[in-house]
Amino acid sequence: MNTLKLQLIISTLDKYIERNGIDALTAVESAEILDEAGILNDSLSRPGKPLRDILRSGYIKHAYQLSNGRWFIPHSRESFDKNVSKEKTVKVSVLQMSLGQLMDSSKFRSVKQLDSLDIPDIPGIYVIKISDIKKLPQVFRKVLQERKHNILYIGISKDSLKKRLWGNELYSKGHGTFFRSLGAVLGYLPESGSLKERENKRNYKFSEHDSAEIIGWIEDNLEVNFVAHSDNLEEMERFLISQNLPLLNLDKNPAKLDELVRLRRRCEAVANGD
């Protein structure tokens, strides 16, 4: 590989790590950064692959790969010590166990089968899937077919899974980010001018009638899983989103959908009376 280009790749990632005060970047995150900087063109169909090819060739010496196959790139002044401390080993094991349980397809349950008592009132991370992607509009169905999964959304709650997942996302108490996006995807619009006199011009809500219909659709078509967790939640969320590319996540998603952005902006415009 061209030495100057390799040095540019490493220095660009080092500067990003320094600027954001993080320990390491995933391959997908690094690929997005390099693509935006015009240094290494990424693959649209397989985000991160061009960079992973470089990593597998051993050009970036300080990068490391975990047993689950995931690549990480720390600052170039760091080196991956396989003989890490016992404390760090335990933390990594707990993290891997939590992620393994979270993504275990056998642990997902239909929303209709859940009760609010099933969701703990503690911090954690959750995943929302659709049982049959054919229930989605064609444009979104096609995306999931290309990505070969049925994950709609990955989120975290720093305080209460019960409040965030059950209340906001599934049953519209306060309308969570996922609930707003799903309603927009299904073709619902908020009441015209409902945000006109409000300070927040983006957090639109659907009418009680439309919310009830969306909730019914959620109960019939979605399944969820979650794990209780409190450490490094945002890092876990960023990692899972970058690796799985869920359909309805916008924040932290290197493959966020322009069509979803358009639909949400349309909802915002209607709610603001535009």
Backbone as a ProteinNet text record, in pm:
[ID]
protein_1_A
[PRIMARY]
MNTLKLQLIISTLDKYIERNGIDALTAVESAEILDEAGILNDSLSRPGKPLRDILRSGYIKHAYQLSNGRWFIPHSRESFDKNVSKEKTVKVSVLQMSLGQLMDSSKFRSVKQLDSLDIPDIPGIYVIKISDIKKLPQVFRKVLQERKHNILYIGISKDSLKKRLWGNELYSKGHGTFFRSLGAVLGYLPESGSLKERENKRNYKFSEHDSAEIIGWIEDNLEVNFVAHSDNLEEMERFLISQNLPLLNLDKNPAKLDELVRLRRRCEAVANGD
[TERTIARY]
83.9	0	87.3	42.6	116.2	142.6	269.9	309.4	249.2	250.6	196.8	47	-26.1	-169.6	-196.3	-117.6	-133.5	-109.1	-6	22.5	-91.7	-152.7	-264.2	-385.8	-412	-522.6	-504.3	-384.5	-357.3	-365.4	-304.8	-305.5	-446.1	-529.4	-666.9	-747.9	-732.1	-804.7	-751.4	-620.3	-561.6	-621.3	-629.5	-682.4	-828.9	-905	-1046.9	-1057.6	-976.7	-977.7	-938.9	-836.4	-791.5	-899.7	-961.7	-1061.8	-1186.3	-1222.2	-1345.6	-1322.9	-1197.3	-1167	-1216.6	-1201.8	-1247.7	-1128.2	-1154	-1045.8	-1011.4	-1115.2	-1092.1	-1212.4	-1191.7	-1298.2	-1323.3	-1448.5	-1477.3	-1435.7	-1430.8	-1393.1	-1494	-1623.6	-1727	-1717.3	-1698.6	-1683.9	-1561.6	-1449.7	-1326.4	-1344.4	-1414	-1436.2	-1519.2	-1619.7	-1703.5	-1621.1	-1535.9	-1451.9	-1358.1	-1296.2	-1201.7	-1271.3	-1392.9	-1469.3	-1507.4	-1556	-1595.7	-1475.9	-1357.9	-1236.5	-1178.8	-1237.1	-1188.1	-1057.8	-1027.9	-901.5	-915.5	-1028.6	-1052.7	-1201.4	-1234.2	-1375.1	-1432.8	-1548.1	-1611.5	-1704.5	-1748.8	-1843.5	-1985.3	-2075	-2213.4	-2286.4	-2256.9	-2327.3	-2270	-2141.2	-2076.6	-1988.8	-2053.5	-1978.2	-1862.3	-1745.3	-1628.6	-1539.6	-1586.2	-1509.5	-1373	-1361.4	-1228.4	-1127.1	-1171.7	-1080.1	-1050.5	-1152.6	-1128.1	-1027	-1027.9	-928.9	-787.7	-774.2	-644.2	-604.3	-702.1	-674.8	-632.5	-703.4	-670.6	-530.2	-486.2	-351.9	-242.6	-282.3	-186.3	-113.6	-164.3	-95.3	-104.6	-218.3	-234.6	-200.1	-76.7	-20.7	-89.6	-138.1	-195.2	-342.7	-402.9	-543.5	-552.2	-669.2	-686.3	-826.5	-838.4	-964.4	-1001.9	-1127	-1174.5	-1216.5	-1244.8	-1280.1	-1410.2	-1496.2	-1622.1	-1605	-1480.1	-1452.5	-1452.5	-1491.6	-1500.1	-1361.6	-1337.8	-1210.9	-1222.7	-1115.2	-1107.2	-972.4	-976.4	-853.9	-834.9	-739.7	-710	-615.1	-569.3	-469	-341	-264.7	-144.2	-37.7	-46.7	51.7	18.9	-103.3	-144.4	-115	-93.5	-77.8	-167	-222.3	-313.7	-233.2	-244.6	-173.5	-265.1	-230.7	-313.9	-313.9	-209	-203.2	-258.5	-383.1	-446.1	-471.2	-495.5	-517	-641.7	-647.4	-763.3	-889.3	-879.3	-996.7	-1050.9	-963.4	-1008.5	-1066.1	-1005.8	-1056.2	-1197.6	-1222.1	-1355.1	-1454.7	-1417.6	-1507.8	-1542.1	-1440.9	-1464.7	-1556.1	-1534.5	-1617.7	-1763.4	-1783.8	-1919.3	-1986	-1909.9	-1963.9	-2003	-1914.4	-1944.5	-2064.7	-2075.4	-2188.6	-2318.2	-2316.8	-2435.3	-2476.7	-2379.2	-2409.6	-2459.9	-2401.7	-2446.3	-2590.4	-2626.6	-2763.8	-2859.5	-2816.2	-2901.7	-2937.6	-2843.8	-2866.1	-2908.8	-2925	-2967.5	-3112.3	-3132.7	-3266.3	-3367.8	-3321.6	-3414.7	-3473.1	-3415.1	-3460.7	-3559	-3583.3	-3677.3	-3820.4	-3904.4	-4044.1	-4136.5	-4249.3	-4348.8	-4396.4	-4415.2	-4464.6	-4600	-4681	-4814.5	-4806.8	-4697.4	-4681.9	-4623.2	-4578.9	-4514.1	-4614.1	-4574.7	-4649.7	-4552.2	-4601.2	-4511.2	-4428.3	-4480.8	-4407.2	-4286.8	-4283.7	-4170.9	-4049.5	-4069	-3960.6	-3909	-3781.1	-3727.5	-3713	-3722.2	-3710.4	-3564.1	-3475.5	-3331.3	-3267.9	-3142.2	-3075.7	-3052.1	-3041.5	-3013.7	-3014.7	-3006	-3003.7	-3103.6	-3167.7	-3273.3	-3264.2	-3324.2	-3330.4	-3474.8	-3521.1	-3656.7	-3647.3	-3713.7	-3715.4	-3857.8	-3869	-3999	-4003.5	-4112.2	-4121	-4130.2	-4192.1	-4207.8	-4183.3	-4072.3	-4037	-4136.4	-4217.8	-4317.2	-4425.3	-4430.7	-4529.5	-4487.3	-4366.3	-4315	-4339.1	-4344.1	-4350.6	-4232	-4250.4	-4152.9	-4012.8	-3999.4	-3866.6	-3787.9	-3855.2	-3787	-3767	-3862.8	-3848.6	-3724.1	-3703.3	-3589.6	-3457.1	-3451	-3328.5	-3295.4	-3395.6	-3371	-3332.7	-3390.6	-3352.3	-3204.8	-3160.3	-3020.5	-2928.1	-2973.8	-2890.2	-2900.4	-2995.2	-3011.3	-3033.9	-3120.1	-3162.6	-3299.6	-3355.4	-3488.1	-3487.8	-3373	-3359.3	-3407.6	-3504.3	-3556.4	-3484.3	-3451.9	-3402.5	-3322.3	-3217.5	-3137.5	-3130.9	-3161.4	-3162.1	-3114.6	-3094.2	-3049.9	-3138.4	-3136.1	-3197.7	-3099.4	-3059.4	-2966	-3035.7	-3168.7	-3243.9	-3336.7	-3427.1	-3530.1	-3571.8	-3547	-3594.9	-3747.1	-3811.7	-3957.5	-4011.8	-3954.9	-4002.2	-3969.1	-3846.6	-3803.2	-3859.1	-3830.9	-3872.4	-4023	-4076.9	-4219.8	-4304.6	-4270.5	-4353.6	-4340.8	-4219.4	-4200.7	-4200.3	-4127	-4106.7	-4221.4	-4277.7	-4381.1	-4522.6	-4542.6	-4679	-4699.3	-4614.5	-4630.4	-4650.8	-4604.8	-4613.2	-4498.5	-4528.1	-4424.6	-4368.5	-4405.6	-4357.5	-4204.5	-4146.2	-4002.6	-3958.9	-3828	-3771.4	-3817.7	-3814.6	-3856.8	-4004	-4088.5	-4232.8	-4260.2	-4192.6	-4209.8	-4167.2	-4051.1	-4000.6	-4091.6	-4134.6	-4221.1	-4352.1	-4412.4	-4536.5	-4518.8	-4406.1	-4378.9	-4362.9	-4292.9	-4271.8	-4404.6	-4495.1	-4624.7	-4723.2	-4680.7	-4763.5	-4850.7	-4831.6	-4910.5	-4848.6	-4933.5	-4889.1	-4942.3	-4868	-4918.3	-5028.2	-5094.9	-5200.2	-5138.4	-5195.1	-5140.6	-5132.9	-5015.4	-4995	-4982.2	-4972.4	-4969.1	-4842.8	-4736.4	-4613.1	-4594.1	-4689.4	-4672.5	-4644.1	-4710.2	-4693.4	-4596.1	-4531.7	-4440.7	-4295.9	-4215.6	-4074.9	-3998.6	-4025.2	-3960.5	-4035.7	-3968.1	-4032.3	-4013.3	-3953.2	-3922.8	-3996.1	-4030.2	-4089.5	-4239.7	-4275.3	-4416.6	-4481.7	-4613.9	-4691.1	-4807.7	-4850	-4965.9	-5091.7	-5206.3	-5332.9	-5354.6	-5446.5	-5476.1	-5522.5	-5605.9	-5655.6	-5541.4	-5453	-5342.3	-5241.3	-5217.9	-5126.2	-5176.3	-5305.9	-5365.1	-5345.4	-5359.5	-5339.6	-5193.5	-5101.9	-4959.9	-4925.7	-4980.6	-4957.7	-5010.1	-5126.6	-5181.3	-5089.9	-5033.6	-4939.6	-4814.7	-4765.7	-4648.1	-4674.3	-4789.1	-4821.4	-4830.7	-4879.5	-4898.9	-4771.2	-4674.5	-4562.4	-4422.5	-4408.7	-4273.5	-4240.2	-4110.4	-4058.7	-3936.1	-3912	-3804.3	-3720.2	-3600.6	-3514.6	-3435.5	-3393.4	-3319.7	-3230.1	-3126.8	-3041.8	-3020.3	-3016.2	-2985.1	-2835.6	-2798.7	-2657	-2645.6	-2533.9	-2519.9	-2387.1	-2287.7	-2155.7	-2141.1	-2084.6	-2051.6	-2169.1	-2287.3	-2407	-2397.3	-2350.4	-2343.1	-2242.3	-2132.3	-2034.6	-2093.4	-2168.5	-2233.8	-2334	-2411.4	-2511.4	-2444.3	-2338.7	-2268.3	-2211.5	-2153.7	-2096	-2203.1	-2314.8	-2420.4	-2484.5	-2505.4	-2565.6	-2471.2	-2343.1	-2247.2	-2227.8	-2243.5	-2223.5	-2349.1	-2467.3	-2591.6	-2672.5	-2647	-2716.4	-2868.7	-2927.4	-3073.1	-3147.2	-3265.2	-3339.4	-3374.9	-3421.1	-3479.5	-3392.1	-3269	-3177.6	-3119	-3117	-3053.4	-2922.1	-2927	-2807.9	-2709.9	-2583.3	-2474.4	-2478.6	-2566.8	-2583.6	-2510.6	-2403.7	-2330.8	-2411	-2524	-2607.3	-2750.3	-2763.2	-2897.3	-2966.4	-3097.9	-3173.3	-3223.9	-3195.3	-3244.3	-3397.4	-3457.6	-3603.4	-3666	-3604.4	-3655	-3640.4	-3527.8	-3507	-3614.7	-3644.7	-3746.1	-3883.7	-3919.7	-4050.5	-4063.3	-3958.4	-3962.1	-3972	-3900.7	-3907.7	-4046.5	-4108.3	-4245.7	-4337.5	-4323.1	-4404	-4379.3	-4254.5	-4220.4	-4284.3	-4279.7	-4336.1	-4486.1	-4557.1	-4701.2	-4732.5	-4655.1	-4679.4	-4654.5	-4568.7	-4539.2	-4628.7	-4723.8	-4816.5	-4760.1	-4649.1	-4585.5	-4654.9
-120.1	0	124.9	230.9	356.9	410.2	432.7	473.1	607.3	703	835.2	828.8	747.6	734.4	667.4	566.4	498.6	595.9	678.5	778	877.5	914.4	1008.7	945.8	819.1	747.8	746.3	708.8	697.1	833.1	936.2	1068.6	1126.7	1100.9	1150.9	1087.4	957.1	887.8	928.8	947.8	993.7	1128.2	1220.4	1354	1345.9	1258.4	1243.1	1189	1090	1031.7	1136.2	1215.4	1320.2	1426.1	1468.3	1574.9	1533.9	1406.4	1360.5	1288	1273.3	1214.1	1071.9	988.1	849.8	754.8	629.3	531.2	470.6	439.9	373.3	389.6	365.4	372.5	233.1	205.7	82.2	99.4	-10.9	-4.5	77.3	59.9	133.8	283.3	319.9	461.1	521.6	449.1	497	513.7	417.6	424.1	546.3	577.4	694.4	822.8	831.1	949.2	968.1	859.3	865.1	896.3	843.8	870.4	1018.5	1073.1	1214.1	1306.2	1260.9	1341.7	1325.3	1236.1	1214.7	1138.2	1061.1	988.1	844	779.9	640.8	624.2	600.1	583.8	457	471.6	358.4	286.4	167.5	90.3	120.3	151.4	180.3	54.3	-56.1	-180.3	-252	-233.7	-299.2	-198	-109.2	-4.4	-60.8	-1.3	-41.5	-144	-206.6	-315.2	-271.3	-159.8	-120.7	-103.9	-46.3	-29	-163	-249.5	-381	-461.7	-445.4	-513.8	-467.8	-337.5	-283.1	-337.2	-345.5	-395.4	-542.3	-621.6	-764	-787	-692.1	-703.1	-663.9	-610.4	-579.1	-448	-358.6	-231.2	-137.7	-140.8	-54.5	-137.7	-129.3	-220.2	-211.5	-93.5	-76.3	-113.5	-148.5	-191.3	-332.7	-369.7	-504.7	-555.6	-687.1	-754.5	-844	-828.6	-911.7	-1049.6	-1138.1	-1275.5	-1282.8	-1178.2	-1177.4	-1122.2	-1091.8	-1046.3	-895.8	-819.2	-673.5	-609.4	-514.3	-441.6	-310.4	-273.3	-144.7	-80	53.5	128.5	231.9	211	311.5	416.1	506.6	604.6	530.4	581.6	511.4	499.2	582.8	569.5	454.1	399.2	285.5	156.5	51.2	-81	-177.5	-272.9	-369.1	-477.2	-481.3	-578.7	-696.9	-810.7	-927.9	-969.9	-931.6	-963.5	-847.6	-808.2	-697.1	-734.7	-633.1	-657.6	-740.6	-805	-887.9	-804.2	-681.3	-594	-563.1	-531.8	-500.7	-624.3	-739.5	-864	-891.6	-870.9	-893.3	-798.4	-669.9	-571.8	-608.3	-651.3	-690.3	-811.7	-907	-1027.5	-994.2	-905.3	-864.6	-793.2	-705.7	-632.7	-728.6	-822.8	-918.1	-1004.3	-1042.4	-1122.6	-1044.1	-915.8	-831.9	-815.1	-789.7	-772.4	-902.7	-1013.8	-1143.1	-1171.9	-1141.7	-1161.9	-1068.4	-945.5	-845.4	-884.3	-938.5	-969.5	-1114.2	-1190.4	-1329.8	-1335.6	-1384.5	-1384.4	-1465.2	-1563.8	-1646.7	-1573.7	-1460.4	-1386.8	-1274.2	-1249.1	-1143.5	-1190.5	-1096.1	-1127.3	-1029	-1078.5	-993.3	-888	-765.6	-658.6	-696.4	-763.4	-803.7	-898.5	-973.6	-1069.3	-1007.2	-882.4	-815.5	-740.7	-720.3	-638.8	-537.3	-424.4	-321.7	-376.6	-476.7	-535.8	-616.4	-650.5	-726.1	-637.7	-506.2	-412.8	-351.1	-368.1	-316	-164.1	-107.8	36.6	72.4	31.4	50.7	84.8	133.9	167.9	43.9	64.6	-47.8	-8.6	-109.1	-89.5	-185.8	-144	-225.6	-228.4	-332.6	-350.6	-379.4	-313.3	-334.3	-391.9	-506.5	-571.5	-580.2	-602.1	-628.6	-775.9	-842.8	-986.4	-1017.1	-928.1	-949.5	-817.9	-806.8	-679.3	-641.2	-734.9	-704.6	-610.4	-590.4	-499.4	-353.9	-331.3	-195.3	-147.2	-15.4	38.1	-12.2	-23.2	-85	-27.5	104.7	165.7	120.9	104.1	62.8	-88.9	-160.6	-305.7	-341.1	-268.2	-294	-273.3	-171.1	-143.9	-260.8	-311.3	-423.9	-549.3	-567.1	-681.8	-672.4	-552.9	-532.2	-550.9	-509.3	-520.9	-658.9	-738.1	-876.5	-888.4	-801.5	-813.4	-749.4	-756.4	-698.1	-604.1	-541.5	-450.7	-311	-261.3	-126.9	-20.1	-52.1	55.7	-2	70.2	38.4	164.6	151.6	268.8	236.6	340.1	323.3	406	368.7	450.2	459.9	580.7	599.8	593.9	598.3	599.4	478.9	460.3	357.6	298.5	169.4	100.4	104.4	91.5	92.7	224.1	334.3	463.9	487.2	454.1	484.1	385.3	256.5	156.4	134.8	102	71.8	197.8	301.7	422	504.7	551.2	645	579.8	469.2	411.7	322.8	243.1	147.9	199	282.1	323.1	473.8	546.5	689.6	784.5	748.4	842	941.9	1054	1153	1142.3	1036.8	1016.5	1013.8	894.3	879.8	896.3	901.6	918.1	807	684	571.1	583.3	618.1	627.6	734.1	847.3	952.3	903.7	838.1	791	684.1	590.5	484.5	540.7	633.3	695.1	762.3	831.4	898.6	796.3	687.4	582.2	518.4	503.8	441.4	538	663	758.4	848.6	848	934.9	1073.9	1173.7	1311.5	1367.9	1456.6	1520.6	1619.6	1668	1766.1	1897.6	1957.3	2078.9	2191.9	2252.7	2366	2331.3	2202.2	2161.8	2206.3	2241	2289.3	2439.6	2503.4	2644.3	2734.2	2709.1	2794.4	2736	2627.1	2561.3	2598.8	2595	2632.1	2528.8	2400.4	2293.8	2274.3	2297.1	2293.1	2159.2	2060.3	1934.2	1813.7	1819.3	1703	1694.9	1661.3	1651.5	1528.9	1535.2	1423.3	1394.2	1270	1230.4	1241.9	1248.3	1256.7	1128.9	1133.8	1016.2	900.3	931.3	826.7	762.4	845.5	793.3	720.6	773	707	568.1	556.3	425.9	327.9	376.6	289.7	246.7	339	305.8	203.2	221.8	126.6	-12.2	-16.4	-144	-212	-132.4	-185.4	-238.5	-165.4	-208.2	-342.4	-355.4	-479.6	-597.8	-573.6	-681.9	-721.8	-629	-653.2	-648.7	-597.7	-577.5	-669.3	-691.8	-770.8	-699.3	-717.7	-642.9	-733.6	-686.3	-747.3	-635.8	-658.5	-556.2	-623.4	-550.4	-596.2	-479.9	-511	-410.4	-383	-258	-220.7	-72.6	-35.1	105.7	167.8	86.1	139.2	161.6	276.5	305.8	284.2	326.7	303.5	369.3	491.3	561.1	494.7	444.4	374.5	244.3	173.2	50	79.3	185.9	223	256.6	336.8	376.1	253.3	162.7	41.4	-43.8	-67.7	-152.3	-91	39.8	106.1	99.8	125.7	126.1	-12.9	-116	-251.9	-311.3	-271.1	-331.8	-245.8	-115.3	-22.8	-39.4	-18.5	-32.3	67.7	29	105	246.6	263.2	390.6	473.8	434.7	520	626.2	749.4	857.8	897.7	925.9	965.2	848	875.3	777	671.1	686.9	585.1	625.4	555.1	590.4	562.5	492.1	462.4	512.6	630.1	684.2	712.1	698.7	705.1	845.9	893.4	1024.5	1027.8	915.8	910.4	927.4	872.2	889.4	1035.2	1096.3	1237.8	1322.2	1291	1366.3	1352.7	1232.8	1210.4	1280.7	1277.1	1345.9	1497.4	1550.5	1695.4	1735.7	1647.7	1674.8	1681.9	1589.7	1590.9	1718.9	1758.8	1879.9	2002.6	2005.5	2118.1	2125.9	2013.4	2012	2057.4	2006.4	2041.5	2189.4	2250.5	2393.5	2481.6	2418.9	2494.6	2545.2	2486.4	2534.2	2472.7
0	0	0	-67.1	-72.9	67.6	99.7	235.1	274.4	183.5	214.4	243.1	164.8	186.8	320.6	355	483.8	598.8	586.7	691.8	704.2	591.6	592.6	661	632.6	696.7	848.3	892	1035.7	1104.2	1044.5	1108.1	1114.7	1012.7	1012.2	1125.5	1142.2	1249.6	1386.5	1397.6	1524.4	1565.9	1470.9	1500.7	1543.9	1479.2	1517.3	1659.7	1693.4	1827.3	1931	1901.9	1993.8	2013.3	1902.6	1906.5	1984.7	1975.5	2039.8	2171.9	2211.2	2340.9	2358.6	2254.5	2262.8	2259.9	2297.2	2305.2	2169	2090.9	1963.6	1872.7	1744.9	1644.7	1587.7	1551	1479.2	1334	1261.6	1120.5	1040.2	1069.9	996.6	1025.4	1152.2	1187.6	1117.6	1120.3	1058	907.5	846.3	702.3	664.5	746.6	720	729.3	831.4	850	730.9	687.5	575.6	443.5	428.1	306.2	298.2	411.4	414.5	391.3	433.9	415.6	275.5	196	59.9	53.5	157.9	165.1	117.7	153.9	115.5	86.6	-38.7	-76.3	-14.3	52.1	117.3	19.8	58	-21.5	24	-69	-34.2	9.5	-54.1	-22.2	99.1	123.5	238.6	311.5	389.8	459	541.7	522.7	599.9	531.5	422.8	361.9	308	233.1	183.6	296.8	408.4	521	587.9	600.4	662.1	580.1	448.2	364.2	400.3	426.5	467.3	604.7	694.1	828.7	825.5	744.5	735.4	677.5	596	536.8	634.9	749.9	854.8	840.1	754.1	732.5	853.6	923.9	1040.9	1163.6	1205.9	1305.9	1442.1	1477.9	1611.4	1617.8	1504	1503.7	1558.4	1609.8	1662.8	1633.9	1633.9	1604.4	1721.6	1768.9	1879.3	1827.8	1921.1	1884.7	1805.3	1818.1	1742.6	1600.7	1563.2	1428.1	1410.2	1513.1	1501.2	1510.4	1418.2	1417.4	1493.5	1563.7	1633.6	1602.8	1591.3	1563.9	1674	1765	1868.4	1811.1	1894.9	1852.1	1817.7	1723.8	1677.7	1786.5	1888.8	1995.6	2090	2074.6	2156.4	2082.1	2156.9	2095.8	2170.3	2100.5	2161.9	2232.9	2361.9	2443.3	2470.9	2417.2	2439.9	2585.7	2658.2	2800	2881.3	2850.3	2920.5	3064.5	3146.8	3288.7	3311.6	3425.8	3460.4	3463.2	3515.3	3523.3	3384.6	3290.6	3156	3088.1	3113.3	3055.3	3101.7	3230.9	3285.9	3221.8	3207.3	3148	3003.8	2927	2789.3	2783.4	2873	2875.2	2906.4	3003.4	3039.6	2922.2	2855.6	2741.3	2629.2	2597.3	2491.2	2526	2653.7	2697.1	2682	2720.7	2709.5	2563.6	2475.7	2334.5	2273.2	2316	2265.1	2303.7	2428.2	2473.6	2401.6	2379.3	2316.2	2173.9	2098.7	1957.9	1934.3	2039.9	2029	1979	1857.7	1797.4	1877.8	1952.8	2029.9	2150.4	2186	2304.5	2272.9	2144.5	2107.6	2133.5	2179.1	2208.6	2137.9	2091.9	2027.7	2126.3	2077.4	2164.7	2223.2	2145	2190.8	2310.5	2321.3	2430.1	2556	2545.2	2657.7	2744.3	2867.5	2962.4	3019.3	3063.6	3118.6	3234.4	3304.5	3416.8	3370	3240.6	3186	3162.4	3157.2	3127	3256.8	3288.9	3415.7	3416.7	3533	3552.4	3582.5	3494.4	3511.4	3376.6	3376.7	3250.3	3164	3033.2	2945.2	2799	2715.1	2570.4	2507.2	2399	2340.7	2187.9	2131.2	1986.3	1947.3	1841.7	1790.7	1649.8	1627.6	1496.7	1443.7	1313.4	1252.5	1213.1	1242	1215.1	1066.5	988.6	844.7	772.4	700.9	636.9	527.2	481.7	378.4	429.3	560.3	618.2	604	557.8	540	397	376.2	240.2	157.5	28.3	-60.9	-48.3	-40.4	-36.7	85.7	199.5	321.3	324.6	267.9	258	176.5	67.6	-19.4	53.4	137.7	212.8	305.4	376.8	466.7	389.2	273.5	190.2	151.1	118.4	80.6	200.5	318.5	438.4	503.7	458.5	503.5	654	706.8	846.4	861.3	979.8	1004.7	1124.9	1149.4	1263.6	1225.2	1302.1	1277.1	1358.8	1483.1	1570.4	1686.4	1724.2	1843	1928.2	2055.9	2143.5	2283.8	2361.8	2500	2593.1	2717.8	2821.9	2937.6	2971.2	3081.4	3216.4	3214.7	3340.1	3355	3258.3	3274.3	3139.9	3122.8	3003.3	2995.5	3111.8	3115.3	3058.8	3101.3	3055.4	2908.8	2869.4	2733.3	2630.7	2650.8	2552.8	2554.7	2670.7	2679.4	2661.9	2738.3	2737.3	2611	2581.9	2470.5	2333.4	2319.9	2187.3	2140.1	2230.6	2190.6	2213.1	2316.1	2350.6	2355.3	2287.1	2253.5	2370.7	2489.5	2601.5	2587.6	2525.8	2499.3	2358.6	2286	2148.4	2142.9	2146.5	2133.4	1988.8	1968.2	1833.6	1740.4	1789.5	1706.9	1669.1	1764.2	1737.4	1631.1	1638.2	1537.6	1398.9	1394.5	1265.7	1206.5	1289.3	1239.6	1186.4	1260.3	1214.1	1079.8	1061.9	935.3	822.4	849.7	749.6	708.5	803.7	774.8	708.7	690.4	617.2	702.2	833.1	920.3	926.5	949.3	964.4	1096	1159.9	1282.2	1247.7	1348.7	1326.2	1279.6	1178.2	1118.8	1221.5	1230.5	1319.9	1466.5	1500.1	1641.2	1714.3	1639.3	1702.6	1685.3	1621.6	1584	1702.8	1813.9	1931.9	2033.4	1998	2091.7	2063.3	2167.8	2154.9	2071.6	2099.2	2022.8	1891.3	1781	1649.5	1577.3	1646.3	1579.5	1638.7	1766.2	1833.7	1810.2	1687.6	1650.9	1714.8	1726.8	1780.1	1685.2	1687.1	1607.8	1693.3	1629	1702.4	1782.5	1878.1	1959.7	1871.9	1772.7	1683.1	1604.7	1544.6	1466.2	1555.2	1674.3	1767.6	1803.3	1823.5	1856.1	1741.2	1617.5	1501.4	1489.7	1515.9	1511.3	1619	1737.7	1847.2	1809.8	1748.4	1703.4	1603.4	1510.9	1411.4	1481.1	1579.7	1655.8	1724.3	1788.2	1858.8	1763.1	1643.1	1546.1	1472.8	1464.3	1373.1	1433.4	1554.6	1606.9	1722.9	1740	1851.7	1907.3	2034.9	2100.5	2189.3	2216	2316.7	2382.8	2504	2578	2680.6	2724.6	2833.5	2929.3	3056.1	3156.6	3150.3	3141.5	3132	3166	3229	3267	3225.5	3193.9	3159.7	3009.2	2972.6	2832	2737.8	2779.7	2698.2	2560.7	2556.3	2427.7	2334.3	2390.3	2307.8	2254.7	2339	2295.1	2184.7	2205.1	2105.8	1972.5	1977.6	1855.1	1784.2	1861.7	1805.3	1736.8	1805.9	1751	1626.8	1629.6	1513.6	1393.7	1416	1305.4	1246.1	1328.8	1280.2	1217	1265.2	1218.8	1121.5	1120.5	1030.4	1036.7	1155.7	1167.7	1080.6	1035.4	935.3	979.6	1104.3	1145.5	1238.6	1261	1337	1244.8	1290.2	1216.7	1283.5	1411.6	1485.9	1494	1471.4	1480.5	1370.2	1273.4	1169.7	1041.8	1003	880.4	753.6	767.7	651	672.2	734.9	758.8	625.5	624.7	500.7	471	351	308.3	305.3	267.7	260.1	398.3	500.6	636.7	680.1	647.2	678.9	611.9	486.6	411.7	476	515.6	575.6	710.9	788.7	918.8	899.7	802.9	777.5	729.6	653.5	609.2	729.2	822.8	944.9	1024.5	1034.8	1108.8	1042.9	909.9	837.9	861.2	855.3	878.8	1019.9	1117.5	1258.2	1285.7	1203.9	1219.6	1130.3	1062.1	981	851.5	805	680.9	558.4
[MASK]
++++++++++++++++++++++++++++++++++++++++++++++++++++++++++++++++++++++++++++++++++++++++++++++++++++++++++++++++++++++++++++++++++++++++++++++++++++++++++++++++++++++++++++++++++++++++++++++++++++++++++++++++++++++++++++++++++++++++++++++++++++++++++++++++++++++++++++++++++

